Amino acid sequence: AYHFVSVPPCLSSSLRVPLLLTLLLLPGAVEAMASAPKGCGSSVNSIYYNLCDLTTVWGVVVEAVAAAGVVTSFVLFVILVASLPFTTDKRRKAMVALQAGVLIFTLGLFGLTFAFIVARYSTSCAARRFLFGVLFSGCLACLMMHGLWLALLERRGRGPRGWVLCLGALGLWLVEVIINTEWLIITVVRSPASGVAAPDMSCSIANQDFVMALIYVMALLLAVVLMPIPSLAHKRWRRDGAFILVTGIFTLAIWIAWIVMYIQGNQVVGNSSWDDPTLAVALASNAWVFLFFYTIPEICLLTQEDPDQEQPHDGDHVYPARSLIYDNILKEPEAPHQNMYMENKAFSMDESPTGRPMSPYGAYNGQVRSCVYQPTEIALIAKGLTRVRSAHTPPRALIYMTA
């Protein structure tokens, strides 16, 4: 557009020429300074005005909410990975991959919110159309496979392995990727056969067409709501099913609200400029629903002890359990009226009746005294399967048995 500027007649002829040259050479700068909204600098491109415009605060508020969601999602992902060494329940550990997938796609939803805050241009419109369904289908596919695992666990007593669930979620997600890729190729990339350049179709898409392209995502959302219902009867996994069900119900409510507002509400009100704010608010709010009602509760349950695993008694982790045979040996009652004592006579000399000194080794005949039971430490450690034969009597010690 051309702007006609009138020069005041009070200026001298020497000042009119430089002023006219300045206005002709820098029309964009003058227009930017005149039209820049409050809160935005003159160097900011006009497509980013919603990020800094303080007169229409919806962009700044949604931007702050999305930025906080990005930071929270990253912190929760680090906590989830750090909790793996402390997870004792193997079945819960198998669900960590699905929960990590939900966090990654939720992080993408927060990032996509910025594409709906900025003004429309070819790149932002293509990102909106492709990533909106792809990111939502990723979150819902992970939730659906978790709900399916709970349903099979309640019915058959055990669910599929973790890698099988990940492959199932990946397959469900790839279906939406293929659908959106074909849609972009048909409506944007492909040119007419005559060779005439087609106009940019990235942003010229009707609201009804945008919603119709998300039918597969709506089917996943309905499956997320219905899948965990059978698991509510399971005593142990009831909370997991409730988390998925509540997340699905809130997501369904948000989708119904933004679809009605996007297709019919804004046209009835007569303000079609609220289409982008409607989608931006829907993205940010739904992403926070995934965090609050599913991811955070599941991380809290991840480090709980497995109730099916037998817990050790107090002190068993310090003192190892002893065998029953060893305990029986220690508790074996002694023979009645028997007192064993040991008398060392290595340095004592008894006199014989004849008056001649008798050696303390005179009574030793080299035979084994099998009548004396001498338990040793080696025999006790070997669990005492049989009674240990008495060892040879040492030359310096004589053992006597008295009643």
C-alpha positions as CSV (number, residue, x, y, z in Angstrom):
1,A,0.0,0.0,0.0
2,Y,1.1,3.5,-0.8
3,H,1.1,6.2,1.9
4,F,0.9,9.9,0.9
5,V,2.5,12.2,3.3
6,S,2.0,16.0,3.1
7,V,4.8,18.2,4.0
8,P,3.9,21.2,6.2
9,P,4.4,24.5,4.2
10,C,6.1,26.1,7.2
11,L,9.2,24.1,6.5
12,S,11.9,25.8,4.4
13,S,12.8,24.4,1.0
14,S,16.1,23.2,2.3
15,L,14.4,20.9,4.9
16,R,11.7,19.6,2.6
17,V,14.0,17.5,0.4
18,P,15.7,15.5,3.2
19,L,12.4,14.9,4.9
20,L,10.8,13.6,1.7
21,L,13.8,11.3,1.0
22,T,13.6,9.9,4.6
23,L,9.9,9.1,4.3
24,L,10.4,7.5,0.9
25,L,13.3,5.3,2.0
26,L,12.1,4.2,5.4
27,P,8.3,3.7,5.1
28,G,8.4,0.3,6.9
29,A,10.2,1.8,9.9
30,V,7.8,4.6,10.3
31,E,4.8,2.3,9.9
32,A,6.3,-0.2,12.4
33,M,6.9,2.5,15.0
34,A,3.4,3.8,14.5
35,S,1.6,0.4,14.6
36,A,3.7,-1.6,17.1
37,P,1.4,-2.6,20.1
38,K,2.2,-1.9,23.7
39,G,4.8,-4.3,25.0
40,C,6.4,-5.0,21.6
41,G,9.5,-3.3,20.3
42,S,9.9,-1.8,16.9
43,S,12.2,-4.6,15.8
44,V,9.7,-7.3,16.4
45,N,8.1,-8.8,13.4
46,S,4.3,-8.3,13.1
47,I,3.6,-12.1,13.2
48,Y,4.9,-12.3,16.7
49,Y,2.9,-9.4,18.2
50,N,0.6,-11.8,20.1
51,L,3.5,-13.0,22.1
52,C,4.2,-9.5,23.6
53,D,1.0,-7.5,23.0
54,L,-0.2,-6.3,26.4
55,T,-3.5,-4.9,25.0
56,T,-4.7,-8.4,24.0
57,V,-3.3,-10.4,27.0
58,W,-4.5,-13.8,25.8
59,G,-1.3,-14.5,23.9
60,V,0.9,-13.6,26.9
61,V,-1.1,-15.7,29.3
62,V,-1.2,-18.8,27.1
63,E,2.5,-18.3,26.3
64,A,3.3,-18.3,30.1
65,V,1.2,-21.4,30.7
66,A,2.8,-23.3,27.8
67,A,6.3,-22.3,28.9
68,A,5.6,-23.6,32.4
69,G,4.3,-26.8,30.9
70,V,7.5,-27.3,28.9
71,V,9.6,-27.0,32.0
72,T,7.3,-29.2,34.1
73,S,7.3,-31.9,31.4
74,F,11.0,-32.0,31.3
75,V,11.4,-32.2,35.0
76,L,8.8,-35.0,35.2
77,F,10.7,-36.9,32.5
78,V,13.9,-36.7,34.5
79,I,12.1,-37.9,37.7
80,L,10.6,-40.8,35.8
81,V,13.9,-42.0,34.5
82,A,15.5,-41.5,37.9
83,S,12.8,-43.6,39.6
84,L,13.6,-46.7,37.6
85,P,16.4,-48.1,39.9
86,F,13.9,-47.8,42.9
87,T,11.0,-49.6,41.2
88,T,10.5,-53.0,42.7
89,D,7.3,-53.9,40.9
90,K,8.2,-55.4,37.5
91,R,4.8,-54.9,36.1
92,R,4.8,-51.2,36.9
93,K,8.3,-51.0,35.4
94,A,6.9,-52.3,32.1
95,M,4.6,-49.3,31.9
96,V,7.5,-46.7,32.2
97,A,8.0,-46.6,28.4
98,L,4.4,-45.7,27.8
99,Q,4.5,-43.0,30.5
100,A,7.6,-41.6,29.0
101,G,5.9,-41.5,25.6
102,V,3.0,-39.5,27.1
103,L,5.5,-37.0,28.6
104,I,7.3,-36.6,25.2
105,F,4.1,-36.0,23.3
106,T,2.8,-33.7,26.0
107,L,5.9,-31.6,25.7
108,G,5.2,-31.4,22.0
109,L,1.7,-30.2,22.7
110,F,3.0,-27.3,24.8
111,G,5.5,-26.4,22.1
112,L,2.7,-26.5,19.4
113,T,0.8,-23.9,21.4
114,F,3.2,-21.2,20.3
115,A,2.4,-22.0,16.6
116,F,-1.3,-21.0,17.4
117,I,-0.3,-17.9,19.2
118,V,1.8,-16.3,16.4
119,A,0.0,-15.0,13.3
120,R,-0.7,-17.3,10.4
121,Y,1.8,-17.9,7.7
122,S,2.7,-20.9,5.5
123,T,5.1,-22.6,7.9
124,S,2.9,-22.2,11.0
125,C,-0.2,-23.3,9.3
126,A,1.5,-26.5,8.0
127,A,2.8,-27.2,11.5
128,R,-0.6,-26.7,13.0
129,R,-2.4,-29.0,10.6
130,F,0.2,-31.8,10.8
131,L,1.3,-31.8,14.4
132,F,-2.1,-31.2,16.1
133,G,-3.4,-34.7,15.3
134,V,0.0,-36.4,15.4
135,L,0.8,-35.2,19.0
136,F,-2.7,-35.9,20.3
137,S,-2.7,-39.4,18.8
138,G,0.6,-40.2,20.4
139,C,-0.7,-39.3,23.9
140,L,-4.0,-41.2,23.4
141,A,-2.3,-44.2,21.9
142,C,-0.1,-44.6,25.0
143,L,-3.1,-44.2,27.3
144,M,-5.1,-46.7,25.3
145,M,-2.4,-49.4,25.4
146,H,-2.1,-48.8,29.2
147,G,-5.8,-49.3,29.5
148,L,-5.7,-52.4,27.4
149,W,-3.0,-53.9,29.6
150,L,-5.1,-53.3,32.7
151,A,-8.1,-54.9,31.0
152,L,-6.1,-58.0,30.0
153,L,-4.5,-58.1,33.5
154,E,-8.0,-58.1,35.1
155,R,-9.3,-60.8,32.8
156,R,-6.4,-63.2,32.4
157,G,-4.3,-62.4,35.5
158,R,-1.3,-61.2,33.4
159,G,-0.8,-58.6,30.7
160,P,1.4,-58.4,27.6
161,R,5.0,-57.5,27.9
162,G,6.2,-53.9,27.8
163,W,7.8,-54.1,24.3
164,V,4.5,-55.5,22.9
165,L,2.6,-52.5,24.3
166,C,5.2,-50.1,22.9
167,L,4.8,-51.6,19.4
168,G,1.1,-51.4,19.7
169,A,1.2,-47.7,20.6
170,L,3.7,-47.0,17.8
171,G,1.4,-48.7,15.3
172,L,-1.6,-46.6,16.4
173,W,0.4,-43.4,16.2
174,L,1.8,-44.2,12.8
175,V,-1.7,-44.4,11.4
176,E,-2.4,-40.8,12.2
177,V,1.1,-39.8,10.9
178,I,0.2,-41.4,7.5
179,I,-3.3,-39.7,7.4
180,N,-1.9,-36.2,8.1
181,T,1.0,-36.7,5.6
182,E,-1.4,-37.7,2.8
183,W,-3.6,-34.7,3.7
184,L,-0.7,-32.3,3.4
185,I,0.5,-33.8,0.2
186,I,-3.0,-33.6,-1.4
187,T,-3.8,-30.1,-0.3
188,V,-0.5,-28.3,-0.1
189,V,2.4,-29.9,-1.9
190,R,0.7,-31.2,-5.1
191,S,0.5,-28.7,-8.0
192,P,-2.1,-28.7,-10.8
193,A,-1.4,-30.9,-13.8
194,S,-1.3,-27.9,-16.1
195,G,1.9,-26.6,-14.4
196,V,0.2,-23.5,-13.1
197,A,1.5,-22.6,-9.7
198,A,-1.2,-23.3,-7.1
199,P,-2.0,-20.8,-4.4
200,D,-0.8,-21.4,-0.9
201,M,-3.3,-23.8,0.7
202,S,-1.6,-24.2,4.1
203,C,-3.8,-21.5,5.7
204,S,-6.8,-21.6,3.5
205,I,-8.5,-24.6,5.2
206,A,-12.1,-24.4,6.4
207,N,-12.7,-25.1,10.1
208,Q,-14.9,-28.0,9.3
209,D,-12.2,-29.7,7.2
210,F,-9.7,-29.2,10.1
211,V,-12.0,-31.0,12.5
212,M,-12.9,-33.8,10.0
213,A,-9.2,-34.6,9.6
214,L,-9.2,-35.5,13.3
215,I,-11.8,-38.3,13.2
216,Y,-9.2,-41.0,13.9
217,V,-7.9,-39.1,17.0
218,M,-11.5,-38.9,18.2
219,A,-11.8,-42.7,17.8
220,L,-8.7,-43.1,20.0
221,L,-10.1,-40.7,22.6
222,L,-13.3,-42.8,22.8
223,A,-11.2,-46.0,23.2
224,V,-9.3,-44.3,26.0
225,V,-12.5,-43.6,27.9
226,L,-13.9,-47.1,27.5
227,M,-10.8,-49.2,27.8
228,P,-10.0,-48.8,31.6
229,I,-13.6,-49.4,32.8
230,P,-13.2,-53.2,33.3
231,S,-10.1,-52.6,35.5
232,L,-12.0,-50.6,38.0
233,A,-13.2,-53.9,39.5
234,H,-9.6,-55.0,40.2
235,K,-8.6,-54.1,43.7
236,R,-4.9,-53.5,43.1
237,W,-5.1,-51.8,39.7
238,R,-8.2,-49.8,40.3
239,R,-6.3,-46.5,40.8
240,D,-4.5,-46.9,37.5
241,G,-7.7,-47.4,35.7
242,A,-9.3,-44.4,37.4
243,F,-6.4,-42.2,36.4
244,I,-6.8,-43.1,32.7
245,L,-10.6,-42.8,32.9
246,V,-10.5,-39.3,34.5
247,T,-7.9,-38.2,32.0
248,G,-10.0,-39.4,29.1
249,I,-13.2,-37.8,30.4
250,F,-11.5,-34.4,30.9
251,T,-9.9,-34.7,27.4
252,L,-13.3,-35.5,25.9
253,A,-14.9,-32.5,27.6
254,I,-12.1,-30.2,26.3
255,W,-12.5,-31.5,22.8
256,I,-16.3,-31.1,22.7
257,A,-15.9,-27.5,24.0
258,W,-13.2,-26.4,21.4
259,I,-14.9,-28.2,18.5
260,V,-18.3,-26.5,19.2
261,M,-16.5,-23.1,19.7
262,Y,-14.3,-23.5,16.6
263,I,-17.1,-24.6,14.2
264,Q,-20.2,-22.8,15.4
265,G,-19.5,-20.6,18.4
266,N,-17.2,-18.0,16.9
267,Q,-19.4,-17.6,13.8
268,V,-22.5,-17.1,16.0
269,V,-20.7,-14.5,18.0
270,G,-19.4,-12.9,14.8
271,N,-15.8,-12.9,15.9
272,S,-13.8,-15.3,13.8
273,S,-10.5,-13.9,15.1
274,W,-11.0,-16.2,18.2
275,D,-10.3,-19.3,16.2
276,D,-6.6,-19.3,17.0
277,P,-7.0,-18.5,20.7
278,T,-9.6,-21.3,21.0
279,L,-7.1,-23.9,19.7
280,A,-4.2,-22.5,21.7
281,V,-6.2,-22.7,24.9
282,A,-7.4,-26.2,24.1
283,L,-3.8,-27.4,23.5
284,A,-2.4,-25.9,26.7
285,S,-5.3,-27.0,29.0
286,N,-5.4,-30.6,27.6
287,A,-1.6,-30.9,28.0
288,W,-1.9,-30.0,31.6
289,V,-4.7,-32.5,32.0
290,F,-2.3,-35.2,30.8
291,L,0.3,-34.1,33.4
292,F,-2.0,-33.6,36.4
293,F,-4.4,-36.6,36.1
294,Y,-2.1,-39.2,34.6
295,T,1.6,-38.6,34.6
296,I,2.1,-37.3,38.1
297,P,-0.1,-39.9,39.9
298,E,1.6,-42.7,38.0
299,I,5.1,-41.5,38.9
300,C,3.9,-41.4,42.6
301,L,2.8,-45.1,42.3
302,L,5.9,-46.2,40.5
303,T,8.1,-46.5,43.7
304,Q,5.5,-48.4,45.8
305,E,6.4,-51.8,47.0
306,D,5.1,-54.9,45.2
307,P,2.4,-56.4,47.5
308,D,2.8,-59.8,45.8
309,Q,6.5,-60.0,46.7
310,E,7.2,-61.6,50.1
311,Q,8.7,-59.1,52.4
312,P,11.6,-60.2,54.7
313,H,11.1,-60.2,58.5
314,D,12.9,-57.7,60.7
315,G,16.6,-58.4,61.0
316,D,16.6,-61.0,58.1
317,H,18.5,-58.5,55.9
318,V,21.2,-58.2,58.6
319,Y,21.4,-61.8,59.9
320,P,21.1,-64.5,57.2
321,A,18.5,-67.2,57.8
322,R,19.8,-70.4,59.4
323,S,18.8,-73.8,58.3
324,L,16.4,-76.0,60.2
325,I,19.0,-78.7,60.7
326,Y,21.4,-76.2,62.2
327,D,18.7,-75.0,64.6
328,N,17.8,-78.5,65.6
329,I,21.4,-79.2,66.4
330,L,21.7,-76.2,68.6
331,K,18.4,-77.1,70.3
332,E,19.2,-80.8,70.8
333,P,18.8,-81.6,74.5
334,E,21.6,-82.9,76.4
335,A,21.6,-86.4,77.9
336,P,20.3,-86.5,81.5
337,H,22.7,-86.6,84.4
338,Q,25.8,-86.2,82.3
339,N,28.4,-83.6,83.1
340,M,31.3,-83.2,80.8
341,Y,34.3,-81.5,82.0
342,M,37.8,-81.3,80.7
343,E,40.8,-81.6,82.9
344,N,44.2,-80.8,81.6
345,K,46.8,-83.1,83.2
346,A,49.6,-82.3,81.0
347,F,51.6,-80.9,83.8
348,S,50.2,-83.0,86.7
349,M,51.8,-86.2,87.9
350,D,49.8,-88.9,89.7
351,E,51.5,-91.3,91.9
352,S,50.8,-95.0,91.5
353,P,50.1,-97.3,94.4
354,T,53.6,-98.6,94.2
355,G,54.9,-95.1,94.8
356,R,56.4,-94.7,91.3
357,P,55.3,-91.6,89.3
358,M,52.8,-92.4,86.5
359,S,52.8,-90.6,83.2
360,P,49.7,-88.7,82.1
361,Y,49.8,-90.5,78.8
362,G,49.7,-93.9,80.4
363,A,46.0,-94.3,79.8
364,Y,46.2,-93.4,76.1
365,N,46.0,-96.5,73.9
366,G,45.7,-94.9,70.5
367,Q,42.0,-95.8,70.0
368,V,39.2,-93.4,69.2
369,R,36.9,-92.5,72.0
370,S,33.6,-92.9,70.2
371,C,31.5,-92.6,73.3
372,V,32.1,-88.9,73.6
373,Y,30.2,-86.4,71.4
374,Q,32.3,-83.4,70.5
375,P,30.4,-81.0,68.2
376,T,32.7,-78.7,66.2
377,E,32.0,-75.5,64.3
378,I,32.7,-77.2,61.0
379,A,30.2,-79.8,61.8
380,L,27.6,-77.2,62.7
381,I,28.2,-75.2,59.5
382,A,27.9,-78.3,57.4
383,K,24.3,-78.5,58.8
384,G,25.0,-81.6,60.9
385,L,23.4,-84.2,58.6
386,T,24.9,-87.0,60.8
387,R,26.5,-87.0,64.1
388,V,30.2,-86.1,63.9
389,R,32.5,-88.8,65.1
390,S,34.7,-87.8,67.9
391,A,38.2,-86.9,66.9
392,H,41.3,-88.4,68.3
393,T,41.9,-87.4,71.9
394,P,44.7,-84.8,72.0
395,P,47.8,-85.9,73.8
396,R,47.6,-83.1,76.3
397,A,43.8,-83.3,77.2
398,L,41.8,-86.2,78.7
399,I,38.1,-86.1,78.7
400,Y,36.1,-87.9,81.3
401,M,32.4,-88.6,81.5
402,T,30.9,-88.7,84.9
403,A,27.3,-89.4,85.8
